[in-house]
C-alpha cells in the first residue's frame, strides 16, 4: 500500500494503491509535493495533485486534504462546526519553521480568523517517529529551544551531542500556544512510533537503511456531502 510516487516504486502499483485509497475515502485525495516547508494550499475539486505545499485546507466536499508520511508527523484539523478541514506535514523542519513560525502557525493563520479563538478547533496527530527512536543533533534542538525554553523538556540527551526528540510533543506544545486544547491521537507512546512498529507503519529512517527507500502512508481528512 505504498502511496508515494517518488520512492522508486512501480508507477502502476502506486496508481492502483491511490485508487484503493480513494475508494475507501469516498472522495479524491489531493496529494501535495511536500518540501518540508510551511506553505498552505487551499484546495477544491479543481486542484491538481503535486502542487508544492506542506499543508492544505478545504471548505468544500469532494476532496480530501492529504499528507504523505513515513516518520514525519501528519496533523489533521477541523472546526467543531464542520466548516473546514485541514492537514499539515510536520517534520522537524516544517514544524520549527523560522522565528517560531512553522507550518502549523502558517496554516492556522488561515483558519483562526474564522474563530474567536482556537477553542473550537479539533486536532488529530497521526503516527510518527517516536521519542525513543528520533535521534537528532544539536541543530534540531536549537531550532526549537533557542526561542522556547519549554521545548527543552522534549529533548533528552543521549551522549556525543545527540538528543532524542519528541516530535508529537513539540507539535502539541505549538498547538497549545495557539489556544488549541482538543488534541487527539498520537500521545508519544510507543504504539504510535513509525520506526519501531515494524508491522504497522512505513519508516524512512528504518527502511532506507536496508532497502534504500521506504513507502509512504497517507493521512486524509475531508468534509462529507
C-alpha positions in Angstrom: 0.0 0.0 0.0 2.8 2.5 -0.8 1.2 5.7 -1.9 4.4 7.7 -2.7 5.2 8.2 -6.4 8.7 9.4 -5.7 10.3 6.4 -3.9 11.2 4.1 -6.8 8.0 2.0 -6.8 6.4 0.9 -10.0 4.1 3.7 -11.1 1.2 1.4 -11.9 1.3 0.0 -8.4 1.2 3.4 -6.9 -1.8 4.4 -9.0 -3.6 1.2 -8.0 -2.9 1.9 -4.3 -4.1 5.5 -4.7 -7.3 4.3 -6.4 -7.9 1.9 -3.4 -7.4 4.9 -1.0 -9.9 7.0 -3.0 -12.4 4.2 -2.9 -12.0 3.8 0.9 -12.2 7.6 1.5 -15.1 8.2 -0.9 -13.7 11.3 -2.4 -10.5 12.3 -4.2 -7.3 12.7 -2.1 -5.3 15.7 -3.2 -1.6 14.8 -2.9 0.9 17.6 -2.4 4.5 17.9 -3.5 5.9 18.2 0.1 9.2 20.0 0.6 9.4 20.3 4.4 8.3 23.9 4.2 5.4 26.0 5.7 3.2 26.9 2.7 -0.5 26.1 2.8 -2.7 25.5 -0.2 -6.5 26.0 -0.3 -7.9 23.1 -2.3 -11.1 22.2 -4.1 -12.3 19.8 -6.9 -10.2 21.6 -9.5 -6.9 21.4 -7.6 -4.4 19.0 -9.3 -2.0 16.7 -7.5 1.6 17.6 -6.8 1.2 21.3 -6.1 4.1 22.4 -3.9 2.9 22.9 -0.3 3.2 21.2 3.1 -0.4 21.9 4.3 -3.8 22.1 2.7 -7.2 23.2 3.8 -10.7 23.0 2.2 -14.2 24.2 2.9 -15.9 22.0 0.2 -16.9 18.4 0.0 -15.5 16.1 -2.7 -11.8 16.4 -1.9 -9.6 15.1 0.9 -6.7 17.1 2.4 -4.0 14.5 2.3 -0.5 14.3 3.8 2.0 11.6 3.0 4.4 10.5 5.7 6.9 7.8 6.7 8.3 9.2 10.0 7.2 12.9 9.9 4.0 13.8 11.8 0.7 14.2 9.9 -1.6 16.7 11.6 -5.3 16.7 10.8 -7.5 19.6 11.8 -11.2 20.7 11.6 -13.6 23.1 13.3 -16.3 21.8 15.5 -18.9 23.3 13.2 -17.7 21.3 10.2 -17.0 24.3 8.0 -13.5 23.4 7.0 -10.8 20.7 7.3 -7.0 20.9 7.0 -3.9 18.8 7.1 -0.2 19.5 7.7 3.1 17.7 7.1 5.1 18.3 10.2 8.6 17.1 10.0 11.0 18.9 12.3 12.0 21.5 9.7 8.4 22.4 8.9 7.3 22.3 12.5 10.1 24.5 13.7 10.0 26.9 10.8 11.8 30.2 11.4 11.5 32.5 14.4 8.7 30.3 15.8 6.6 30.5 12.6 6.3 26.9 11.3 3.8 25.1 9.2 1.2 24.8 12.0 1.3 28.6 12.7 1.1 29.4 9.0 -1.8 27.0 8.5 -3.7 28.2 11.5 -3.2 31.8 10.5 -5.6 30.9 7.6 -8.1 29.2 9.9 -8.1 31.2 13.1 -9.6 34.4 11.6 -12.8 32.3 11.3 -13.0 32.0 15.1 -12.8 34.0 18.2 -10.1 31.6 19.5 -8.7 28.1 18.9 -11.2 26.6 21.4 -13.5 25.2 18.6 -10.7 23.6 16.6 -10.0 19.9 16.9 -6.7 18.3 16.0 -5.6 14.7 15.5 -1.9 13.8 15.4 -1.0 10.7 13.4 1.8 8.2 13.8 5.4 9.5 13.5 8.9 8.5 14.7 8.7 8.4 18.4 10.7 9.9 21.3 12.6 6.7 21.9 13.8 6.5 18.2 14.1 10.0 16.9 17.8 10.8 17.4 18.7 14.3 16.4 21.7 16.7 16.5 22.1 20.0 18.4 20.9 22.0 15.4 17.4 20.4 15.7 17.3 21.1 19.4 18.4 24.7 18.8 15.7 25.2 16.1 13.0 24.6 18.8 14.7 25.6 22.1 16.6 28.8 21.3 13.3 30.8 21.4 11.3 28.5 23.7 12.6 27.2 27.0 9.6 24.9 27.4 10.7 22.8 24.4 13.8 21.8 26.2 12.0 19.1 28.2 11.1 17.4 24.9 14.8 16.7 24.1 16.6 14.0 26.1 20.4 13.9 25.8 21.9 10.5 24.8 25.6 11.5 24.6 28.0 12.7 21.9 25.9 15.8 21.4 22.8 13.8 20.3 19.3 14.0 21.7 16.1 12.0 21.5 13.3 14.3 20.3 9.6 14.1 20.9 8.1 15.3 17.6 4.5 14.8 18.6 5.1 16.5 21.9 6.7 19.5 20.1 3.6 19.7 17.9 1.3 19.6 20.9 3.3 22.4 22.5 3.0 24.6 19.4 -0.8 23.9 19.2 -1.4 24.7 22.8 0.4 28.0 22.3 -2.2 28.8 19.7 -5.0 28.2 22.2 -5.9 24.7 20.9 -6.5 22.2 23.7 -8.6 19.5 21.9 -5.7 17.4 20.6 -6.2 13.7 20.0 -4.3 10.8 18.5 -0.5 10.4 19.0 0.3 10.8 22.7 4.1 10.0 22.1 3.6 6.4 23.3 5.5 3.5 21.6 2.3 2.3 19.7 2.4 5.4 17.6 6.1 5.1 16.6 6.7 4.5 12.9 10.3 3.4 13.4 9.6 0.7 16.0 6.1 -0.6 15.0 7.5 -2.5 12.0 4.4 -4.5 11.1 2.1 -1.4 11.1 4.0 1.6 9.6 6.5 2.6 6.9 9.6 4.3 8.3 12.0 6.2 6.1 14.7 6.1 8.8 14.3 2.4 9.4 13.5 1.1 5.9 16.0 3.2 3.9 19.0 1.7 5.8 18.1 -1.8 4.4 16.1 -1.1 1.2 17.4 2.3 0.1 13.8 3.7 0.1 10.6 3.5 2.1 7.0 3.5 1.1 4.7 6.3 2.2 1.5 6.3 4.2 -1.2 8.9 3.9 -3.5 10.7 6.4 -6.7 12.2 5.0 -9.4 14.4 6.3 -12.5 15.6 4.3 -16.0 17.1 4.5 -19.0 14.8 3.9 -21.6 16.0 1.5 
